[in-house]
Amino acid sequence: MKARSPRLHPPADGPVRDGIPEHGRIPRYYAVKVDLLDVISELGQGAVLPTERELSERFEVSRATVRQAVGELVLEGRLSRRQGSGTYVAGPKLVQPLALVSYTEGLRRQGIQPGRNLISLERREAGPSLASELEIDPEDDVIHIERVLLADDERVGLESTYLTAARFPTLMDVFDPTQSLYACLRERLGVVFDGAEERVETVLATPREALLIGTNPALPMLLMHRTSWGPDGIPFERVRSLFRGDRLSFETRLGRVE
């Protein structure tokens, strides 16, 4: 089957990044990528993608062209590669709300089982930068919790949380690292979250982070910084969460500014 020529005026419900410039000339790999979206839709989640050779014959292009198109779809999370097995149609991305809810709550709302693998649970000196954000002295201790985040047993992120130790002297005694930290803070320690400030950016994982998450270091990641505070307005938590860009997206609801 020959690859279809891309429409110069794609329908309104077509790919958002249609990639077709006004002059109508597009790279050949992109034409294949657009047609591969139809193939993915027809195959359905979990199906194996035809081989490079089969796709190059189907679309009458080189295998290098197919490889580039497939590579972009892998980076976007539409496809996933399994070493020694093949390339598969990926499931929909997980959606994490940008709100005062925990990772656990966000996934459970989607019918997904959250999980965590503990890397570190320790007390350590804050240092100047963290102390400034938490409004404590640099010599003061913080509790550092680092965990790999799981979704239905799949590694999707790495979370580092820092809490002021003086404010939570019993946290390390009552906290179960396999469970929700926010649930522990609310239910065991009576913490009230009154507000938070978040910033999201794209980064590449460090070699250590890529190893812990089990991802390619070249894969774009979503990095979220969060600082939370209570009714007194004093910050008590700083979180650095790194998520796989191919498996997770963020969502928020906007209201009218008066």
N, C-alpha and C positions, 0 to 999 in steps of 0.2 A: 504494500500500500504506500503510495506516495504521500509525503507530508503535505498538508494543505497550506496554501498561501495565506499568511495572516491577513485578517480583515483590516483595512485602513481605519475603519470606524467600528471598533468592537462594541458589543452590547453593554448596557449599563451595568449588568450583573457579571461581567467578565472579570478577568484578573485586574486587580487594582493597579499593579505596575505593568501596564500593557506593553511598555517598552518600545512602542512604535513612534518614531519621530515623524515630524510633519512631512518630510520628503518621502516617507514610506519605505526607505531602505533599512533593513534590520540585519543584524548578524545571523548567520545561518543557525548557530547553536540556539538562538532565542526562539526561532521558529520551531525547532525541535522541542524546546522546553515547553512552549505553549501547547503543543500537541501531546506532550507527555502528561500534562495536567488532565487531559481527557482520558488517557490510558489509566492514570492513577484512579480517577473517578470510577471507571468501569471495573477495575480490578477489586477495589475495596480494601479496607484496612487489613493489614497482615498478609496480603497476597505478595508473592514474589514477583519482582519486575523481570521481564525478559532480559536476556543477556545483551551485552553491548553489540555483539555480532548480529543478533536477531533484530535489535532496534536500528542498527546502521543499515541493514538490508530493507527493513520496513520503511524507513524515512529517506533512503537513498542518499545517505551522508556518510562521512568517515566516522570511524569509531572514536577518534579524538573529539569530534563534534558532539557525539552522543555523550562522551565522558564529561565534557564541560557542562552540558545541559543537566545531566544527572547530578553532577557535583553541586551545582547551585541549588537544586531541589533538596539535596541532603542538608546543605547549610541552612535552608529555610525551614527544615523540619518536615517537609512533605514526604521524604524518603529516609530510610535508615539503612546503614550498611552493617552487616554482621560478618565478621572476618571468617573466611572459609565456608560461608553459607550462601551469601548473595546480598542483593539489595531488595528491601521490602517496603511496601506502602506503610507509612507511619500513621499512627492514630492522631486524633486532634490534639492540639497543644493544651496543656493544663493552664488554667486561668487563675492567677493570684490577685485578689482584690487589693487595691491600694486603700486600705482602711484599717481601723483599729481592731483587726482580727488576726489570729495567729495563723501560721502555716497550716496547722492541723485543721482549724475551722474552715479555711479556704478550700482545702482538698475534700473534706468530708461533705461539703455542700455539693460537690460534683460527683459524689459516689465513689471517690477514690480513697484507698487506704493509705494514710500517711505513715511514715516511719523515719527513724533516725539511727545513725551509727555514731557513737560517741568517739571523738578524737581526743578531746582534752577537757578536763574540768579542774580548774586550779585557781588559786589566789595569786595575784601578781601585782607589782607596783604599777600604778597608772601611767606615769610618764607625763611630760608636758602637754603633748597634743591631746591625748584622751582626757587628761585632767581638765583642760580648758573646756572641752565639750560637756563634761559632766559637772563642771563647777566645783571641783575638789582640788586638793593640793597634789602636786606631782608625786609626792612620796606616799600618798594614800593608796590603799589596796583596792583592787577591783576583782570581781569574780569573772573569770573568762570561761565561756562554754563554747566549744567548737564541735560541730556535728555535721556529718554528711546527711543531706535530706533525701528521703526516699518517697516515691509515689508508686504504690503497688509493687514494692521491692525493686524498683528501678531507680538508680542514682540520678538525681536531677539537679542537685545544688549542694553548696557548702555554706554553712552559717556560723559566724563568729559573733557571740553576744558578750557584751561587757556590762556588768552591773556594779554599782557602788557597794563595796563590801560592808561598810559601816551601816548602810540602810537595810541590808539583808543578812544579818549575822548567822541566821540558822538555815539559809537557803541550801547550802551544800549538804546539810543533814536530812532535809525533807524532799529534795528534788530527785525525781527519777528521770535520768537523761533520755530514756526511750519515749517519754511522754511529753505533752505540751508544756513548755515553760510558762506560757501565759496563764494556762489553767492553774498551775501550781502557785504562781504569784497571786492570782485572784482568790483561789479557794483555800490555800493553806496559809498564805501570808497576808491576806486582806488588802492587796494592792489595788488601787483604783487608777486606771489609765485615763488621763484627762485630755491628752493631746499628743501629737507626734509630728515630726517633720521628716519627709522622705525625699530622697533624690535618686533618680535612676539614670544610669549611663551604660554605654556598651564598652566592653574591654575584652582583652584576651586573657585567658587563665595563665597563671604561672605554671611552670612544670610540676610543682608540688600540688597545686590545686587541680590541675588536669588529671594527675594520677589518682587523687582522692575521689574525684567525681567520675573518673573513668571515661574521659572524653578526649578528643583530639585537641592539642594546644592551639591549633589554628581556628577552632570553632568559635565564632563570636559568642560572648557571654553577656548576660544582663546583670549588672552590679547595682544593688540597692543599698543605700545608706539610710539608716533610721535612727533618730534620737527621740526618746519618749519621756514624758514627764507626767507628774500627778497633779492633783488639784492645787498644790502649793506652787506650781509653776517651775519647780526645781527638777532638772533632768536627772534621771536615775538609770537610764539604759541607752547604750549605743550598739547598734547592730550593723554588721556588714554581711550581706547575703549575696552570694554569687550563684546565678542560675544558668542552666543551659539554654541558650537562645533558641535552639531548635525544639525544645520541649515545653517551654513556659512563656506565657505572655502576662502582662499586667492589665488590670481593668479598674476604672474608677468612674464614678458618676459625677457629673458637673451640674451645678445649679447656677441660677441667675445671680449676678452680683448686683446688690442694691446700691 
